[in-house]
Amino acid sequence: MEKLLLSIICGAVVLACNTGPELPDTSIMTPVLALERLPVIFDTDANNELDDQHALAYLLFNGDIFDVRGITVNATFNGGNIQEQYAEADRVMKLCRVDGIPLYRGADSSFDEIKATLDQSNFDGHVAVDFIIEEARTTRDQTLVLLPVGKLTNIALALMKAPDIKSKVRIVWLGSNYPEPGEYNQINDIPSLNYILEQEVPFEMVMVRYGKPSGSDMVRVTPQEIRKKMTGAGPTTPPVEGRHGDTFTNFGDYSVDLFDHVDLHGDPPSRALFDMVAVAILKNSSWGRITEIEAPILQGQEWEERPENTRKISIWENFKAAEILDDFYETMSEPVLATRH
């Protein structure tokens, strides 16, 4: 309720103060108060498919809820190397018209390949990892949320290099079909996940569960719905070239283009916005169910339960897809731009 009231107050103040020529687009609100905003670092393989881009836009358009400290990228199996992942995140940030929020290159390779080089100043991913550590060590009233929606390499490296930050962060990861094997983010770097499962750090897994009603795979949209809801959505920006060509002047039109260039699944043909769900449950925890469990471990591709384990983690499941998507579209039509103070 406090966040809702804050949002209303922020909106009222901005609309009252920005009716002049400096801000002709009155559909955009900029937060003027920083009270209660949740500090977040978003860690993404932005060029993998299309859910990362929608999750990032949703985060950046909830500036009254989130204090976005920065964006870090990593490279997974799809979407090219770290530079291509960086370029896509930069493209989305420009289309969201954010200012002052930094973007950093992270790990191109895997946790096991990098961990022995952490004592070197220029190890693979050092820019993002060092940024995560610096932000975690910053004194603040609220715990810093690390929000990885790809592989966990950058996060695991930060914990290994700076163990003191374990008590200063909360990790909310979009990944895993637990208790079943598989899932894209998980298999991209299993050792990084296993490392985090063994550390005393708050860790929450937002379930994917392909084809299961309890997973974020159920938060699905069709291209027709995207075209209807997203065309023209978001603030107007200078032209930005999309990854499939053409140029765009708002995120909504880029969203439509992303759906025009992706394979669809299911009946009706659609695509899940997995990563966006992780942002949603941070905004409103009632949109999913959280359960604490004894931390399991992966043996190869299979989960091994450890019922006697004193180390606990949490899993998020059973998401309210309709409410999440309604809020997503409302946010796209009335964005509050994220700013870093």
C-alpha positions in Angstrom: 0.0 0.0 0.0 2.9 2.4 0.8 4.4 1.8 -2.7 1.0 2.4 -4.3 0.5 5.6 -2.4 4.1 6.7 -3.3 3.4 5.9 -7.0 0.2 8.0 -6.9 2.0 10.9 -5.2 4.9 10.8 -7.6 2.5 10.8 -10.6 0.5 13.7 -9.3 3.6 15.8 -8.5 5.1 15.1 -11.9 1.9 15.8 -13.9 1.4 19.0 -12.0 5.0 20.2 -12.6 5.6 19.0 -16.1 2.7 20.4 -18.2 5.0 22.9 -19.9 6.8 22.6 -23.2 9.8 20.8 -21.7 7.9 17.5 -21.4 5.3 17.4 -24.1 4.8 13.6 -23.7 2.6 13.5 -20.5 2.3 9.8 -20.7 5.8 9.5 -19.2 6.3 10.1 -15.5 9.7 10.5 -13.8 9.9 9.6 -10.1 10.6 12.6 -7.9 10.9 10.7 -4.7 13.3 7.8 -3.9 11.6 6.5 -0.8 11.0 2.8 -0.6 12.4 2.0 -4.0 14.0 -1.4 -4.2 17.6 -1.4 -5.3 18.2 -3.8 -8.1 21.0 -5.0 -10.5 19.6 -6.7 -13.6 21.9 -9.4 -15.0 20.9 -10.6 -18.5 21.8 -12.5 -21.6 19.8 -9.8 -23.4 20.3 -11.0 -27.0 19.2 -14.6 -26.3 15.6 -14.4 -27.5 12.9 -11.9 -26.5 11.8 -12.3 -22.9 15.0 -10.5 -21.6 14.1 -7.3 -23.5 10.5 -7.3 -22.2 11.7 -7.9 -18.6 14.3 -5.1 -18.9 11.7 -2.6 -20.3 9.2 -3.6 -17.5 11.9 -2.9 -14.9 13.0 0.4 -16.4 9.4 1.6 -16.8 8.7 0.9 -13.1 10.9 3.7 -11.8 8.7 4.4 -8.9 9.2 0.8 -7.6 12.8 0.0 -8.6 16.0 1.8 -8.0 17.9 0.3 -10.9 21.6 0.5 -9.9 22.8 -0.9 -13.2 22.5 -3.6 -15.9 25.1 -6.4 -16.4 25.2 -8.8 -19.3 26.6 -12.3 -19.9 26.8 -14.6 -22.9 24.8 -17.8 -23.1 24.6 -20.5 -25.9 22.3 -18.3 -28.1 22.5 -14.7 -29.1 26.2 -14.4 -29.8 29.2 -13.2 -27.7 29.3 -10.7 -24.9 29.4 -7.7 -27.3 26.2 -8.8 -29.0 24.5 -9.2 -25.6 25.7 -5.8 -24.6 24.5 -4.2 -27.8 21.0 -5.6 -27.3 20.8 -4.4 -23.7 22.0 -1.0 -24.9 19.4 -0.9 -27.6 16.6 -1.6 -25.2 17.8 1.0 -22.7 17.9 3.6 -25.5 14.3 2.7 -26.5 13.3 3.0 -22.9 14.8 6.5 -22.7 16.6 6.0 -19.5 19.5 8.2 -18.4 22.3 7.7 -15.9 21.9 3.9 -15.5 25.1 2.1 -16.3 25.5 -1.0 -18.5 28.5 -3.4 -18.0 29.9 -6.3 -19.9 30.1 -9.5 -17.8 31.2 -13.1 -18.4 31.7 -14.4 -21.9 32.7 -17.9 -20.7 31.8 -20.1 -17.7 32.3 -20.0 -13.9 34.8 -23.0 -14.0 36.8 -21.3 -16.8 37.0 -18.0 -15.0 37.2 -18.7 -11.2 41.0 -19.4 -11.2 41.7 -16.0 -12.7 39.8 -13.9 -10.1 43.1 -12.5 -8.7 43.9 -10.9 -12.1 42.6 -7.4 -12.7 41.2 -8.2 -16.2 39.5 -11.6 -15.8 36.6 -12.4 -18.1 33.6 -10.4 -16.8 35.6 -8.3 -14.3 33.8 -5.0 -15.2 30.4 -6.4 -14.3 31.6 -8.5 -11.3 33.5 -5.6 -9.8 30.4 -3.4 -10.2 28.2 -6.0 -8.4 30.7 -6.1 -5.5 30.9 -2.3 -5.3 27.2 -1.9 -5.2 26.7 -4.7 -2.7 29.2 -3.0 -0.3 27.4 0.4 -0.6 25.6 1.3 2.6 21.8 1.5 2.1 18.6 0.9 4.0 17.4 -1.9 1.8 19.1 -5.1 0.7 20.4 -5.0 -2.8 18.5 -7.4 -5.1 20.6 -9.2 -7.7 18.1 -10.2 -10.5 19.8 -12.6 -12.9 17.6 -13.8 -15.8 20.3 -15.8 -17.6 23.2 -18.0 -16.4 24.5 -17.3 -12.9 28.2 -16.8 -13.8 28.5 -13.1 -12.9 26.7 -13.6 -9.6 28.8 -16.7 -8.5 32.0 -15.0 -9.4 31.1 -11.9 -7.4 30.3 -14.1 -4.3 33.6 -16.0 -4.7 35.7 -12.9 -5.1 34.0 -11.0 -2.3 32.4 -13.4 0.3 31.5 -10.5 2.5 28.7 -9.5 0.2 26.7 -12.7 0.9 25.0 -10.9 3.8 24.3 -7.8 1.8 22.4 -9.2 -1.2 19.3 -11.1 -2.1 19.5 -13.2 -5.3 16.3 -13.8 -7.3 17.0 -16.0 -10.3 14.8 -16.8 -13.2 15.7 -20.4 -14.0 15.2 -24.1 -13.4 12.5 -26.7 -13.9 13.1 -28.0 -10.4 12.5 -30.7 -9.4 12.8 -31.9 -13.0 16.0 -31.6 -15.0 16.9 -29.2 -17.8 16.1 -25.5 -18.4 18.1 -23.2 -20.6 19.6 -20.8 -17.9 20.5 -23.7 -15.7 22.3 -25.8 -18.2 24.3 -22.8 -19.5 26.5 -22.9 -16.3 25.6 -25.6 -13.8 28.7 -25.2 -11.7 27.8 -21.5 -11.0 24.4 -22.7 -9.7 25.9 -25.4 -7.6 28.3 -22.9 -6.1 25.5 -20.6 -5.1 23.5 -23.5 -3.6 26.4 -24.1 -1.2 26.7 -20.6 0.0 24.9 -18.9 2.9 23.3 -16.3 0.8 19.5 -15.5 0.3 18.6 -17.3 -3.0 15.2 -17.6 -4.7 14.5 -19.5 -7.9 11.6 -18.3 -10.1 10.4 -21.5 -11.8 10.3 -22.0 -15.6 8.9 -25.5 -15.9 8.2 -25.7 -19.6 4.6 -26.8 -20.3 3.7 -26.9 -16.6 0.9 -24.8 -15.2 3.0 -23.9 -12.1 5.9 -22.3 -14.1 6.6 -18.9 -15.7 6.1 -20.7 -19.0 2.4 -20.1 -18.5 2.8 -16.3 -18.7 2.4 -16.4 -22.5 1.4 -13.9 -25.2 0.5 -14.2 -28.9 1.9 -11.9 -31.6 -1.6 -10.7 -32.2 -1.9 -9.6 -28.6 1.5 -7.9 -28.7 0.6 -6.0 -31.8 -2.7 -4.8 -30.3 -1.3 -3.9 -26.9 2.3 -2.8 -27.7 2.2 -0.9 -30.9 3.4 2.6 -30.2 3.9 1.9 -26.4 6.5 3.7 -24.4 8.2 7.1 -24.7 9.3 8.4 -28.1 13.0 8.2 -28.6 15.6 9.1 -31.3 15.7 6.3 -34.0 17.3 3.1 -32.8 18.3 0.3 -35.1 16.8 -3.1 -34.2 18.7 -6.4 -34.1 16.7 -7.6 -37.2 17.1 -4.3 -39.1 14.7 -1.4 -39.4 14.7 1.5 -36.9 12.4 2.1 -34.0 11.4 5.2 -32.0 9.7 3.4 -29.0 10.0 0.1 -27.3 6.5 -1.1 -28.1 7.2 -1.2 -31.9 10.4 -3.0 -31.2 8.5 -5.5 -29.2 6.2 -6.2 -32.1 9.3 -6.7 -34.4 10.8 -9.1 -31.9 7.7 -11.2 -32.1 7.7 -11.1 -35.8 11.1 -12.8 -35.9 10.7 -15.6 -33.3 9.5 -19.2 -33.5 6.1 -19.7 -31.7 4.9 -22.7 -29.7 1.7 -24.1 -28.4 -2.0 -23.6 -29.3 -2.6 -20.8 -29.9 1.0 -20.1 -31.2 2.6 -17.9 -28.5 5.7 -17.2 -26.6 6.4 -17.0 -22.8 7.7 -13.9 -21.2 9.7 -15.9 -18.6 12.1 -13.2 -17.4 9.4 -10.6 -17.0 7.8 -12.8 -14.3 10.9 -12.4 -12.1 10.5 -8.6 -12.2 6.7 -9.0 -11.5 7.0 -10.9 -8.3 9.5 -8.4 -7.0 6.9 -5.7 -7.7 4.1 -7.6 -6.2 4.8 -10.8 -4.3 1.1 -11.9 -4.4 1.5 -12.7 -8.1 3.3 -15.9 -7.2 3.7 -18.4 -4.4 7.0 -18.7 -2.5 8.1 -21.9 -0.7 11.2 -22.5 1.4 13.0 -25.8 0.8 16.3 -27.5 1.8 18.8 -26.6 -0.9 19.2 -29.5 -3.4 22.3 -29.9 -5.6 22.7 -30.9 -9.3 24.5 -34.1 -10.0 25.1 -33.9 -13.7 21.7 -32.8 -15.1 19.7 -34.4 -12.3 18.5 -32.8 -9.0 19.5 -34.5 -5.8 17.4 -33.8 -2.8 19.1 -33.1 0.5 16.4 -33.2 3.1 18.8 -32.9 6.0 20.5 -29.8 4.6 20.4 -26.8 7.0 20.9 -24.5 4.0 17.6 -23.2 2.8 16.5 -21.6 -0.5 13.2 -20.5 -1.8 11.2 -21.3 -5.0 8.6 -19.2 -6.7 5.7 -20.9 -8.6 2.0 -20.8 -9.5 2.0 -17.3 -11.0 -1.0 -15.2 -11.7 -0.5 -14.8 -15.4 -3.5 -12.5 -16.1 -2.7 -10.1 -13.4 1.0 -10.0 -14.3 0.2 -9.3 -18.0 -2.4 -6.7 -17.2 0.2 -4.8 -15.1 2.8 -5.2 -17.8 0.6 -3.6 -20.5 -0.5 -0.9 -18.1 3.1 -0.1 -17.3 4.0 0.0 -21.0 1.2 2.6 -21.6 2.0 4.7 -18.5 5.8 4.2 -17.9 7.6 5.8 -14.9 11.1 6.1 -16.2 13.8 4.6 -13.9 16.5 7.0 -12.7 19.6 6.4 -10.6 20.2 8.8 -7.7 
